């Protein structure tokens, strides 16, 4: 019984996604709409969190700090949630570049590496660990991004 309800919900969500893909939104509206930017080099984590964070609004995902920086330069971002340990450039590097572009951007470090976050803290508005539930991450993200979203509305 529970499995069939979950399957039905998943089918409804997929149908809704298909419908929203066909909507035409003017570019000037897209550019002004604040988005959530989630960065992690692991595809599975990006997939789970992008779906969960979509409850708060539009979500962009990036697999690297460089990819995320390009998105930060081209879109208005309400909040940045980034992994710390990634190849080439890490989350600390990304947070510094992001604050150069937007000093008020709220940033959450989402990491499995507790020690790094404590030693190099101060760059992030919050440090959340991968052992925490995605619901906790969503709650914190909502609180941090709310003032920025309301400023645009």
N, C-alpha and C positions, 0 to 999 in steps of 0.2 A: 504494500500500500504506500509506504513512505517513498520507496524507490520510484513508483509511477508518478507521484506528485513532483518529485525532484526532476524527473524527466520532462514532465509537462512544463514546469517552470523554465527549464533550460530551453525547451522549444519555443516558448513565448519570448524569452529574451533574445534568442537568435532571430526570430521574426521581426522583433522591434529593431534590432541592429540593421537588418536588411532594409527596413523602411527608412531609417534615419540616413543610411548611406545614399539613398536616392534623393534626399532633400537638397535643394539648391540654396546654399547660404552665401550671401554676397561676401566677397573677399574682405571688404572693409569691416564687416561685422566679425568675421573669423579672426582678423588681426587684433581687434579690440577685446575679444572675449578671453578672459584669463583662463589659462589651462593649468592642469597639474602636470608636472614633468617628473617622471619616475625613471631612474637610471640604475641599471644593474646589468652586469655582464652575463648573468645566468638567465637563459631564455625562460625556463619554467617559472622563476620568480617574477620576471617581467609580466608573464602571461597572467598569473594569479593576481598580482597586485594591480595591474591595469584594469582587470575586471572589477575588482573590489573597489578601487578608487573611482571608478566611473559612476558610482552612486553620488559622488560629490560634484561631478562635472566632467567636462572634456579632459581626456588624459592623452598625453604624448609619452611615448617610451623611447628610451635610448639605450643602446648596448655598450656605449663607451662615453667617457668624459668629453672627448672631442665631438662626438655626435650630439651630445647634450648641449655643448657650448654653441654649436651652430643653431640649434633650436632656440636657445636663449636669445640669440641675436636676432632671430626672425619673428618671434612670437612674444606676446605678453604672458608671463607666467605668474600664476597666483602663489604657487609653492613648488619648491624643488625638493624631491626626496631622492637621496643618492646613496648607493652602496659606497663603502670606503675603499675596499680592496678590489681594484680593477687593473687590467693590463694597461700599459703605457702611462696614462695619467690616472691618479687615484681621486677619490671623492674630496680630499682636502684641496687638491689642485683645482678641481671643478668649483668648489665652494668659493675659493679666492677669486677665480675668474668671474663667477656669477655675481659676487658682491662688487666687483669693479664695474659691471654693467648696471647693476641695480642694488644699491647699498641696503635697501629695505626688504629685499626678497627673503621671505622666511625659508629656511633650509633645515630639513631633517636628515640626519645621518642614519642610515638603516644598515646595520652592520652585525656581523658575528664576532667581530674583534673588539672586545671590551677595552683592552689595554690601550690600543691606539686612540680610541675616542677620548679616553680620560687624559692621556698624555698631551694630545694635540687639540684639546677642547677649546671652546671659546669662539669657534667659527660658526658653530651650528646653534640654531634655536632650540633644538632637541636632539638627543641621541636615543634612538630606539634600536632594540636588538632583534635579530631575526628569530629569536625564541619567543618574542611577543606575538600575540595574535594580530592578524591583519585588521581586525576590528579596532584594536587599540591604536594602530597606526592611522586608521581612518579618522578616529575621534580626535586625535592630536592634530592631524592635518587640517581637519575642518575648523578647529579653533584658531589655528595659526593663519589660515588663508582667508577667513571670513572678512576681516577688515579690508583686505585688498579687493576682494570680489565686490563688496558693498561700495567701495570707492568708485568703481566703474559703473555700477548700476544706476 
